[in-house]
Amino acid sequence: MPSDDREESATGGATDKDSLANLLNSMKIWCRFAPGNGAWLREDKISMYELAYQGGPISYDSIDIDSGTARMTGSEGATGSPEGALDVRATATRAGLHFSALNSRGELLVTTVFGAVDKHGRHLAVMTTHGTRAWDGSFQIYGACDTGSPMPD
């Protein structure tokens, strides 16, 4: 997060402190992610590829920073869970909220929702999935999240 003396966020209005405080006090967050990049390693060669993310929207609810818990919901592909839901660890830092878990496929999912917001007032976010083996592939995608109500389609 930028230094505490930064007055304006990307929205030109609320301060970064206000945006971060809003995020850290949220019980539910709705996120949408765009295409990103992936890579896999076979022998000594790294192969990069573009990822056309099609996992749909994801939400984090029942966020309890004190207990370090939350619930991730979305499609089976996004969560790695046949039920489309996954219990995750929730951690707050000066940068924002971080969610992490191992899904049913054994992949490590990590999402960071930053306190900083874009020109629409949405929190910037990044989600990374780490494959179970180097040749399974891992990927990173970027998006935005709302704390008030779900983003329109």
N, C-alpha and C positions, 0 to 999 in steps of 0.2 A: 504494500500500500504506500502511496506517496506520503511525504512528511505531513505531520499534523497541521502545518500552517497553510496547506492548500485550501483555498476558499471554495472553488467551484468544481463541480463534477462535470462530466461530459454533457450533462443535460443543460448546463449553464445556470442551474438553479440550486438545488440542494447540495450541501457540502458532502464531501466524501465521508465525513464522520456521521452525518445523518443517514446516508445510504448504507453504511456499514452497520449502524445501530439498528436500522430497519431490518436488515437481513438477519442479524444475530438474534432478533426478537421474534422472528417468523416461526410459526408452527407448521407451515406448509409452503413449498416452493414448487412452481411448475416450470419445466425446462423444455426447450426445443433445440436440437442439434443439427448442424449442417454437415455436408460431406467433409472428410478429413483425409488423413494419410495413414498408411500402415506399412509395416515391414516384417519380413521374416528372414531368418538366417538358416542357410543350408550349407553345411561344411564351413568354409570360410568366406562365403559370399552373402552379402546383405542385399536383399531385393526389396525395393520400395514400390508401393502401389497407391493409387488413389482409391479412397474408400467412399462409396456412395451410400452413406448411412441411411438406412430405411427402418430404423428401430422405432420411429414415432416419438411422441412426447413422453417425458419421464417426469414423475413428481416425487418429491421427498416430503413425507408428512410425519406427524407424531415426533417432530424434532425436539429432543430434550438434551440440551448441551450439558446440563449438570450430570446426567447419567451417561452421556456420550453415545446416545442411540437415536435412530430414525428408521423410517421404513421407506424403501424405494419401490415405486410401482411403475409399470410400463409394460411393454410387450415382452413376450418370452425371449425374443432375440436380444432386446436391450438389457434385460435384467439377468439373463442366463438362468432363469427359473421357469419351470413349466407353469407355475401359478401366476407368473408376471409380477411377483412381489419378492422382495429380498430385505431382510433386516441388515442394516448397515451401521457402521460406527460413524458418529458425527463429532467433529472436532472444530472448534472455533479458534481462529488466529486473527492477527491484525489485518491479514489479507482478505479473510472472509470465512466461509464454511467449507469444510472438507468432509466428504463422505467416502468410505471405503468398505469393501467386503470381498470375500471369496464367494463366487457364485457356484451353482451346482455342477458346472463344467470344470471347476477348479481354477477359473481365471480370476485374477485380481482386478477389480473395478475400482477406479479412483475418479471422483468428480470433485472439482473445486468450483465453487460459486463465489466469485469475487465481490467485495464490497463496492467496487467501482461499477458505475452504470454507463450504458450507451446513451445516445441522443434520445432514445425512446423511454429512458428511465428503467431499462431492464438490466439486471445484473449479468455481467459477462461471465462465461463459464467454459470449462474445458473438461472433457471426460476421456479417460485413458483406460483401455482394456489390455491387460498383459496376458498373452497366451500361456498355456501350461508348459509348453516346450518352445525352444527357440524357433523351430520350424513351423509352429502353429500360427505364428503371426501375432502382432500386437498393433494396436491402432490408437490414434488420438483424433478427437473431433472437437469442434468449437461451437458454441451456441450462446443463448441468452436465457435468463430465467426471470420470472415475475414472482413477487411475494404477495400481491393483492388478490388477484383472481387469474384463472387460466388465460394464456395468450389466445387471441382469436385465431381460427384456422386460416 
